[in-house]
Amino acid sequence: MAEAVFSVVHAGPHVTVQDGGRPGLMRYGVPASGPMDRMSLRIANAALGNPPGQAGIEVSLGGLVLDCRSGAVTLAVVGGGFIVGAGERTLGSWQVLTVRAGERLTIRPGPWGNWTCLAFAGQLQAPCWLGSRATHVTSGLGGGRLLAGQELTIAGAEVRERGERRIPCPIWARPRAAVRAVLGPQERCFAPGAVELLTSAPFRLTDAYDRMGVRLHGPQLETTALSLPSEPILRGSVQVSGDGVATVLLADHQTTGGYPKIATLIGEDIDGFVQLRPHDFARFRLVSPEEAVGIARHRARQKAAWLATMARAGA
């Protein structure tokens, strides 16, 4: 069976192997992890005809440089407005292309976006932990963070006849500065006026940003409860510490915590939120739980149809 081998020349911080994640294990204290922008990995895999959760590489603003040492493979780069170099070609992300032995693949930040995903027409060989290759960066378990000098092998590497083509970038894949959230679950633990501050003033994403979460700079959200009994936490929770600073928890968030959560981003808006860069601004808009469910159902139907189109093109 054909294989392609790459060596890692450079990998910025938070460049990791990710797949669809490991859901269902939070009850045991195991975060789901997976890509920060979950839809980008699904689209990259769909464009190649892969299963939606197949392992790929998520690239941060630090960028990635790979040298193809042997073989050839068709791949897809999806997410953000990154710049892709392959041999003598300079392309954008949202692209399917083929890389061959002797060529260098570079992925670096472009005009917009915070993360992009690299998927292969083949199986990226990486360690598996609890049934998933998703990397939990704090523990290092899973497929792992990429390091210079590392070798990557793509088993069953395929070169597709349509070896280079653009992938349309849907509007819902762009950064989302207006994010919708459901109030709570501990809005009762905040001083009067805190909820109004959350929705009336912009918040700026700070440099305190990693796969676990991002701290926000904005109005102080005064809390009347400095600690609570630990309880489950979800991706998208807006957690507020004792100094009134809000943090949005992301892919590698802890599974339980005792700080009050004033709101929770709806799942539909998280991928767009993580594509905001540090120092970008975001505003929160509250929706009811019933509205959040309706949005999720509508978007799920819309995205399923769009992904089916990508899958047919990839096949």
Order of alpha helices (4+ residues) and beta strands (2+ residues): beta-beta-alpha-beta-beta-beta-beta-beta-beta-beta-beta-beta-beta-beta-beta-alpha-beta-beta-beta-beta-beta-beta-beta-alpha-beta-alpha
